[in-house]
Amino acid sequence: MTVASPLLIIGALMPDFSAFIPETHRNVSSGYVETLIQARREELFTGLMRLSYPSGENLGFTFLEGVQQKLYRFFEDTVDVIPRQIWSDTLDHSSISVGFLRLSVEAMRFTRIVCEAPVVRVERLTLAPGGLIDTARKWSVEPEPGIVHVQSEVINKYYLIAGHSTPVVEELSFAEGGVRFSLSDGSFSQTLPQTTYVVTRYVSNRDHETWHEHGLRLAFNPFLRMLLNRFGELAGRALTGRLCERLSIWAGENGWNVAISSNGIVNRQYFETLESAVGFYIELIRRFQSEASPALGARMIDGIARDVLIKLDPYRRELLTRHIYSQSGVGAIIGVS
């Protein structure tokens, strides 16, 4: 059975993940909150800290390896990112309830989209797993990205479906006070128990920077993999191995949490903004050009990049061209649009 009730809700919120965080401290002072924050710094905590006030106000702190990243204020129909310079004033309350949710870097990226990406409409359906397979595959080829919440009496899962035929579906599963991140594809519902599910799809605006950062990350890995494979065909496996090693060393020395091999890039870097992500990819491409050009020549390296870009689908080719190859100092890729 499938029951669809699409709703158009302008300015609606993505689901509030922090609502699933159990309260571990109740009615504490702002001074004690500072003590808890300091403890998270010392243990290099990565995840989400929820602060709830008697007024009904809810805040969410994100941490990455003990460093506070952003502070969000959750309203009924909006989420604000609170400027760092007023964090102290914002936290100066009494009778605060606090909870923590440990997250992986991948789950942190998922959470950032949920907290910052706008919702243009909400669709609610009742589906069996078979119907969910067909519906999810339809969503995966649409241009609009979204977050899909799948619920039953025993299941509470969220799926990030980026659209534009992106083959990867990201999953967050909440259970027993914890969360697990995994990767799947459009057939993810085949693993779900046979029952009826309440499915809520939060359709977002693909032009928002959080989706651009997500799409750029997913586009860059196959692009770099094909770039390195083509370099290997022309320069040989030994030179390719040394090139990947030098790129990985360079990234580590500059504080980037990535590793590069002939299979592409393992990217565990958390970017707070699209600008910071673009800056990294540009610097990596410049470094690739610098390291690879002595073997094949600068013109050949630019030609390889052009050929690889042409092989990508139009959406990912446009993302890479706009954000990386249109930038000064990267190198013109003529004939790609």
TORVO-150417 format. One line per 10 residues: number of its first residue (from 1); their letters; for each residue x, y, z of N, C-alpha, C. Coordinates in steps of 0.2 Angstrom, whole numbers. Example, Ala and Ser with C-alpha at 12.3 -4.5 7.8 and 13.67 -1.06 7.14 Angstrom:
REM residues 2
1> as> 66 -28 39 62 -22 39 66 -16 39 ~ 64 -11 35 68 -5 36 64 0 39
***
This chain:
REM residues 337
1> mtvaspllii> 4 -6 0 0 0 0 4 6 0 ~ 3 11 -4 6 17 -4 1 23 -4 ~ 2 27 1 -2 33 2 2 39 2 ~ 2 44 -3 6 50 -3 2 56 -2 ~ 5 60 2 2 66 4 7 72 4 ~ 9 74 -2 14 79 -3 11 86 0 ~ 16 89 4 14 95 7 19 100 4 ~ 17 107 3 22 112 1 22 116 7 ~ 28 116 11 30 120 17 36 124 16 ~ 35 130 14 41 135 13 44 136 20
11> galmpdfsaf> 51 136 20 55 138 26 54 132 31 ~ 52 126 30 51 121 35 58 119 37 ~ 59 115 42 65 113 45 66 106 43 ~ 73 104 42 75 97 42 73 94 49 ~ 74 87 49 72 84 56 78 86 61 ~ 76 87 67 80 89 72 83 83 75 ~ 90 81 73 93 75 76 94 76 83 ~ 95 82 86 97 83 93 91 80 97 ~ 85 80 95 80 77 99 81 70 101 ~ 85 67 98 86 60 100 92 59 105
21> ipethrnvss> 95 64 107 100 64 111 98 63 119 ~ 99 58 122 97 58 129 100 63 134 ~ 96 65 138 99 70 143 103 67 148 ~ 109 69 149 113 66 154 114 70 160 ~ 113 77 159 114 82 165 107 86 164 ~ 104 87 170 98 91 170 99 97 175 ~ 96 103 174 95 108 178 102 110 181 ~ 107 111 176 114 113 178 115 120 176 ~ 120 124 179 121 131 178 126 131 172 ~ 126 138 169 130 139 164 138 138 165
31> gyvetliqar> 140 139 172 147 137 174 148 130 173 ~ 143 125 175 144 118 174 144 116 166 ~ 140 120 162 141 119 155 148 120 152 ~ 151 125 155 158 126 153 162 121 155 ~ 161 118 161 165 112 163 164 106 158 ~ 158 105 156 156 100 152 160 101 145 ~ 160 107 143 163 109 136 170 107 137 ~ 173 109 142 181 108 143 182 101 143 ~ 178 97 146 179 90 146 179 87 139 ~ 174 89 135 174 87 128 180 89 124
41> reelftglmr> 183 95 126 189 97 122 195 92 124 ~ 195 90 130 201 86 133 200 79 130 ~ 194 76 129 193 70 126 193 69 119 ~ 194 75 116 194 76 108 187 73 105 ~ 182 75 108 175 73 107 173 75 100 ~ 170 71 96 167 73 89 160 71 90 ~ 156 76 89 148 74 89 144 81 90 ~ 139 80 93 134 85 94 132 85 102 ~ 132 91 104 130 93 111 123 97 111 ~ 119 94 115 112 97 115 111 101 121
51> lsypsgenlg> 109 107 121 107 111 127 100 113 127 ~ 96 111 132 89 113 132 87 118 138 ~ 83 122 137 81 127 142 74 127 144 ~ 72 129 150 65 128 152 60 132 148 ~ 63 137 144 59 141 140 57 138 133 ~ 60 132 132 59 128 126 64 129 121 ~ 69 134 122 74 135 118 79 129 117 ~ 81 127 112 86 122 111 92 124 107 ~ 98 122 109 104 124 106 108 118 104 ~ 112 118 99 116 112 97 123 114 95
61> ftflegvqqk> 128 111 99 135 113 98 138 107 94 ~ 141 108 88 145 103 85 153 103 87 ~ 155 97 88 163 97 90 166 92 85 ~ 172 94 83 176 90 79 183 89 83 ~ 184 83 85 191 82 89 192 87 94 ~ 187 88 98 187 93 104 186 100 102 ~ 186 102 96 186 109 94 179 111 92 ~ 176 116 96 169 118 94 169 121 87 ~ 164 118 83 163 120 76 158 126 75 ~ 152 124 77 146 129 76 141 128 82
71> lyrffedtvd> 138 133 83 132 133 88 126 135 84 ~ 121 130 85 115 131 81 109 133 86 ~ 105 137 85 99 138 89 93 136 84 ~ 89 131 87 83 128 84 77 132 86 ~ 73 134 81 67 137 82 62 133 78 ~ 55 135 79 50 131 76 51 130 69 ~ 53 135 65 53 135 58 59 137 55 ~ 65 138 59 71 140 56 77 137 61 ~ 83 137 58 89 136 62 93 142 61 ~ 96 145 66 101 150 66 108 147 68
81> viprqiwsdt> 113 150 64 120 148 66 122 155 70 ~ 123 153 76 125 159 81 132 161 80 ~ 133 168 79 140 170 78 145 168 84 ~ 151 166 83 155 164 88 156 170 94 ~ 156 176 92 158 181 97 152 182 102 ~ 146 179 101 141 180 106 139 173 109 ~ 144 168 108 143 161 111 142 162 119 ~ 146 166 122 146 166 129 139 169 132 ~ 137 174 129 131 177 131 125 172 129 ~ 125 169 124 120 164 122 119 158 127
91> ldhssisvgf> 125 156 130 125 151 135 124 153 142 ~ 123 159 143 123 162 150 116 161 153 ~ 114 155 154 107 153 157 108 149 163 ~ 102 148 166 102 143 172 97 137 170 ~ 97 132 174 93 126 173 93 123 166 ~ 99 122 164 100 119 157 101 112 158 ~ 98 108 153 98 101 152 103 100 146 ~ 107 95 147 113 94 142 113 86 140 ~ 114 85 134 116 78 132 121 78 126 ~ 124 72 125 129 72 120 128 66 115
101> lrlsveamrf> 130 67 109 129 61 104 135 61 100 ~ 139 55 101 145 54 98 144 53 90 ~ 148 56 86 147 55 78 153 54 75 ~ 153 51 69 159 50 65 159 57 61 ~ 165 57 57 166 63 53 160 63 48 ~ 159 57 45 154 56 40 147 58 42 ~ 145 56 48 139 58 51 139 66 53 ~ 145 69 54 145 76 55 143 80 49 ~ 146 77 43 144 80 37 136 80 36 ~ 134 74 37 126 73 36 123 78 41
111> trivceapvv> 125 79 47 122 83 52 122 91 50 ~ 127 93 47 128 100 44 123 101 39 ~ 122 96 34 116 97 29 110 98 33 ~ 108 94 37 102 94 41 101 101 44 ~ 106 103 47 105 110 51 105 116 47 ~ 108 115 41 109 122 37 105 122 30 ~ 104 116 27 101 116 21 93 118 22 ~ 91 122 17 83 124 18 79 118 15 ~ 73 118 17 68 114 15 63 118 11 ~ 61 115 5 56 119 0 50 115 0
121> rverltlapg> 49 109 2 43 105 3 44 99 7 ~ 39 96 9 39 90 13 34 85 10 ~ 36 79 9 32 74 6 31 68 11 ~ 25 66 13 24 61 18 20 55 14 ~ 23 49 15 20 43 12 20 37 17 ~ 16 32 16 16 26 19 17 21 14 ~ 23 17 15 26 13 10 28 6 14 ~ 27 1 10 31 -6 11 38 -5 8 ~ 42 -10 10 49 -10 7 49 -10 0 ~ 45 -14 -3 45 -14 -11 43 -7 -14
131> glidtarkws> 38 -4 -11 36 2 -14 42 8 -12 ~ 45 7 -7 51 12 -5 56 11 -10 ~ 58 5 -12 63 4 -17 62 8 -24 ~ 56 7 -26 54 11 -32 54 18 -31 ~ 51 21 -26 51 28 -24 58 31 -23 ~ 62 27 -20 69 30 -19 73 30 -25 ~ 72 25 -29 75 26 -36 73 32 -40 ~ 67 33 -40 64 39 -43 67 45 -40 ~ 67 46 -33 70 52 -30 78 52 -32 ~ 81 47 -33 88 47 -34 90 50 -41
141> vepepgivhv> 85 50 -46 87 53 -52 84 60 -53 ~ 80 63 -48 77 69 -48 83 75 -47 ~ 82 81 -49 87 86 -48 87 88 -41 ~ 82 88 -37 82 90 -30 84 85 -25 ~ 89 87 -21 91 83 -16 87 83 -10 ~ 88 78 -5 83 78 1 86 73 6 ~ 83 74 12 84 69 17 77 65 18 ~ 78 59 19 72 54 19 72 51 26 ~ 66 52 30 66 49 36 61 43 36 ~ 64 37 38 60 31 37 59 28 45
151> qsevinkyyl> 52 27 46 51 26 53 46 20 53 ~ 47 15 58 42 10 60 42 10 68 ~ 39 4 70 39 3 78 47 2 80 ~ 51 -1 75 57 -3 77 63 0 73 ~ 61 4 68 66 7 64 66 15 64 ~ 72 18 65 72 25 64 78 27 61 ~ 78 28 54 83 29 50 82 35 45 ~ 88 38 44 88 44 39 92 42 33 ~ 90 45 27 94 43 21 95 50 18 ~ 101 51 16 103 57 11 103 55 4
161> iaghstpvve> 98 57 0 98 56 -7 99 62 -11 ~ 105 62 -14 107 69 -17 104 70 -24 ~ 101 65 -27 98 67 -33 103 67 -39 ~ 101 69 -45 106 69 -51 109 62 -52 ~ 106 57 -51 108 50 -52 115 48 -48 ~ 115 52 -42 121 50 -37 120 43 -35 ~ 125 39 -36 124 32 -34 124 30 -27 ~ 127 35 -23 128 34 -16 122 36 -12 ~ 120 32 -7 115 34 -2 118 34 5 ~ 118 39 8 120 39 15 115 38 20
171> elsfaeggvr> 117 34 25 112 32 30 114 34 37 ~ 110 36 41 111 37 48 105 33 52 ~ 107 29 56 102 24 60 103 26 67 ~ 97 28 70 97 29 78 94 23 81 ~ 98 21 86 95 16 91 99 16 97 ~ 96 14 103 99 13 109 103 19 111 ~ 101 25 110 105 31 112 111 33 108 ~ 112 29 102 118 30 98 116 31 91 ~ 121 32 86 120 33 79 125 29 75 ~ 123 26 70 128 23 65 127 25 58
181> fslsdgsfsq> 133 27 55 133 29 48 135 24 44 ~ 132 23 38 134 18 33 132 21 26 ~ 135 18 21 133 19 14 129 14 11 ~ 125 16 6 121 11 3 120 14 -4 ~ 114 11 -8 112 13 -14 105 14 -14 ~ 102 15 -20 95 16 -21 90 10 -18 ~ 94 4 -18 90 -2 -16 90 -3 -8 ~ 92 2 -4 93 1 3 87 -2 7 ~ 81 -1 4 75 -3 8 75 -11 8 ~ 79 -14 3 78 -22 3 81 -25 10
191> tlpqttyvvt> 85 -21 14 87 -23 20 83 -22 26 ~ 77 -18 24 73 -17 30 68 -23 31 ~ 65 -24 37 60 -29 39 54 -27 35 ~ 50 -33 34 44 -32 30 39 -29 35 ~ 37 -23 34 32 -20 38 30 -13 34 ~ 25 -10 37 23 -3 34 27 2 37 ~ 30 7 33 34 12 35 31 19 34 ~ 32 24 39 30 31 38 36 34 35 ~ 36 37 29 42 40 26 40 47 25 ~ 45 51 27 45 58 26 51 61 22
201> ryvsnrdhet> 49 64 17 55 66 13 55 74 13 ~ 61 77 15 62 84 16 66 86 10 ~ 63 89 5 66 91 -1 69 98 -1 ~ 75 98 -3 79 104 -2 81 108 -8 ~ 84 113 -8 87 117 -13 94 115 -15 ~ 95 113 -21 101 110 -23 106 116 -24 ~ 104 122 -24 109 128 -25 112 130 -19 ~ 110 127 -13 112 129 -7 120 126 -6 ~ 124 130 -3 131 129 -2 132 122 1 ~ 128 120 6 129 113 9 129 107 4
211> whehglrlaf> 124 108 -1 123 103 -6 129 103 -11 ~ 131 110 -13 137 110 -17 143 107 -14 ~ 144 108 -8 150 105 -5 150 97 -5 ~ 144 95 -4 142 88 -4 143 85 -11 ~ 140 88 -16 141 86 -23 148 86 -25 ~ 152 92 -23 159 93 -25 163 87 -23 ~ 162 85 -16 166 80 -13 165 73 -17 ~ 158 72 -19 157 65 -22 159 65 -29 ~ 159 71 -32 162 72 -39 169 72 -39 ~ 173 74 -34 180 75 -35 184 68 -34
221> npflrmllnr> 181 63 -31 184 57 -30 185 53 -36 ~ 179 52 -40 180 49 -47 184 53 -52 ~ 184 59 -51 188 63 -56 195 62 -54 ~ 197 62 -48 204 61 -46 207 54 -48 ~ 202 49 -47 204 42 -48 205 42 -56 ~ 201 44 -60 202 44 -67 208 48 -69 ~ 209 53 -66 215 58 -67 222 54 -66 ~ 222 50 -60 228 46 -58 228 40 -63 ~ 223 37 -64 223 31 -69 226 33 -76 ~ 224 38 -78 226 41 -85 234 42 -84
231> fgelagralt> 236 46 -79 243 47 -78 247 41 -78 ~ 244 36 -74 247 29 -74 248 26 -80 ~ 243 26 -85 244 23 -91 249 26 -95 ~ 251 33 -94 256 36 -98 263 36 -95 ~ 263 37 -88 269 38 -85 271 31 -81 ~ 267 26 -80 269 20 -77 267 20 -70 ~ 266 14 -67 264 13 -60 268 15 -55 ~ 275 15 -56 280 17 -51 279 25 -50 ~ 279 28 -56 279 36 -55 272 38 -52 ~ 267 34 -54 260 35 -51 260 34 -43
241> grlcerlsiw> 263 29 -41 264 27 -34 267 33 -30 ~ 273 35 -33 277 40 -30 273 47 -30 ~ 269 48 -35 265 54 -35 260 54 -30 ~ 256 49 -29 251 48 -24 254 49 -17 ~ 260 46 -16 264 46 -10 265 54 -8 ~ 268 57 -13 270 64 -12 264 69 -11 ~ 258 67 -14 252 71 -13 249 70 -6 ~ 250 63 -4 247 62 3 252 65 8 ~ 258 65 7 263 69 12 261 76 12 ~ 260 79 6 259 86 6 252 88 10
251> agengwnvai> 247 84 9 241 85 12 242 84 20 ~ 245 79 22 246 78 29 250 84 32 ~ 255 86 29 259 92 32 255 98 32 ~ 250 99 28 246 105 28 239 104 32 ~ 239 98 36 234 97 41 227 95 38 ~ 228 92 32 222 89 28 221 82 30 ~ 215 80 32 214 73 34 212 69 28 ~ 216 68 23 215 64 17 221 59 16 ~ 219 54 12 225 50 9 223 49 2 ~ 228 48 -2 228 48 -9 231 42 -12
261> ssngivnrqy> 228 38 -16 231 32 -19 228 32 -26 ~ 230 27 -30 228 26 -37 220 25 -38 ~ 217 23 -32 210 22 -32 206 29 -30 ~ 210 34 -29 207 41 -28 209 44 -21 ~ 204 47 -18 205 50 -12 201 48 -7 ~ 204 46 -1 200 44 5 199 51 9 ~ 194 54 9 193 61 12 189 61 18 ~ 193 62 24 190 62 30 190 69 33 ~ 191 74 29 192 81 31 185 84 32 ~ 183 87 37 177 90 39 178 98 37
271> fetlesavgf> 174 100 32 174 107 30 168 111 33 ~ 169 116 36 164 120 39 160 124 33 ~ 163 126 28 160 130 23 162 127 16 ~ 158 129 11 160 127 4 166 130 2 ~ 168 136 4 174 140 2 180 136 5 ~ 180 134 11 186 130 13 187 123 9 ~ 181 120 7 182 114 3 185 116 -4 ~ 182 121 -7 185 123 -13 192 124 -13 ~ 194 128 -8 201 130 -7 205 124 -7 ~ 203 119 -3 207 113 -3 208 109 -9
281> yielirrfqs> 202 108 -13 202 105 -19 207 109 -24 ~ 206 115 -24 210 119 -29 218 118 -27 ~ 220 118 -21 227 118 -19 229 110 -21 ~ 225 106 -20 227 99 -22 228 98 -29 ~ 223 101 -33 224 101 -41 231 104 -43 ~ 232 110 -40 238 114 -41 244 109 -39 ~ 244 106 -34 250 102 -32 250 96 -36 ~ 245 93 -39 245 88 -43 248 90 -50 ~ 246 96 -52 249 99 -58 257 100 -57 ~ 259 102 -52 266 104 -50 270 97 -50
291> easpalgarm> 267 92 -47 271 86 -46 271 81 -53 ~ 265 82 -56 264 77 -62 268 80 -69 ~ 268 87 -69 270 90 -75 277 88 -77 ~ 282 87 -73 289 85 -75 289 79 -79 ~ 284 74 -77 284 68 -81 281 68 -88 ~ 276 72 -88 272 72 -95 272 79 -98 ~ 273 84 -94 273 91 -97 266 94 -95 ~ 266 101 -94 260 104 -92 254 104 -97 ~ 256 104 -103 250 104 -108 247 97 -108 ~ 251 92 -107 248 85 -107 244 84 -101
301> idgiardvli> 246 87 -95 242 86 -89 235 90 -90 ~ 235 96 -93 229 100 -94 225 96 -99 ~ 228 93 -104 224 89 -108 221 83 -105 ~ 224 79 -101 221 74 -97 215 76 -93 ~ 216 82 -89 211 84 -85 205 86 -89 ~ 206 89 -95 200 90 -100 197 84 -102 ~ 200 79 -104 197 72 -106 193 69 -100 ~ 196 69 -94 193 66 -89 186 70 -87 ~ 186 77 -87 180 81 -86 175 79 -91 ~ 177 78 -97 172 77 -102 168 70 -101
311> kldpyrrell> 172 65 -98 169 59 -97 164 59 -91 ~ 164 64 -87 159 65 -81 152 67 -84 ~ 147 65 -80 140 68 -82 140 75 -81 ~ 135 79 -85 135 86 -85 135 89 -78 ~ 131 87 -73 130 90 -67 137 90 -63 ~ 141 85 -63 147 84 -59 152 88 -63 ~ 152 88 -70 157 92 -74 156 99 -72 ~ 150 101 -72 149 108 -71 151 110 -64 ~ 150 106 -59 152 108 -52 160 109 -52 ~ 164 104 -55 171 104 -55 174 110 -59
321> trhiysqsgv> 170 111 -64 173 117 -69 172 123 -65 ~ 166 124 -62 164 131 -59 168 132 -53 ~ 169 127 -49 172 128 -42 180 127 -42 ~ 182 124 -47 190 122 -47 193 125 -53 ~ 191 123 -59 194 125 -65 193 131 -68 ~ 188 135 -65 187 142 -67 191 147 -63 ~ 195 144 -58 199 148 -53 206 150 -56 ~ 208 156 -54 214 159 -56 220 154 -54 ~ 225 153 -58 230 149 -56 230 141 -56 ~ 224 139 -58 223 132 -59 224 129 -66
331> gaiigvs> 223 133 -71 224 131 -77 218 131 -81 ~ 218 134 -87 211 134 -91 210 127 -94 ~ 204 125 -94 202 119 -97 197 121 -103 ~ 200 121 -109 197 124 -114 192 119 -117 ~ 186 121 -119 182 116 -123 177 112 -118 ~ 177 113 -111 173 110 -107 168 115 -104 ~ 162 113 -104 157 117 -101 151 113 -99
***
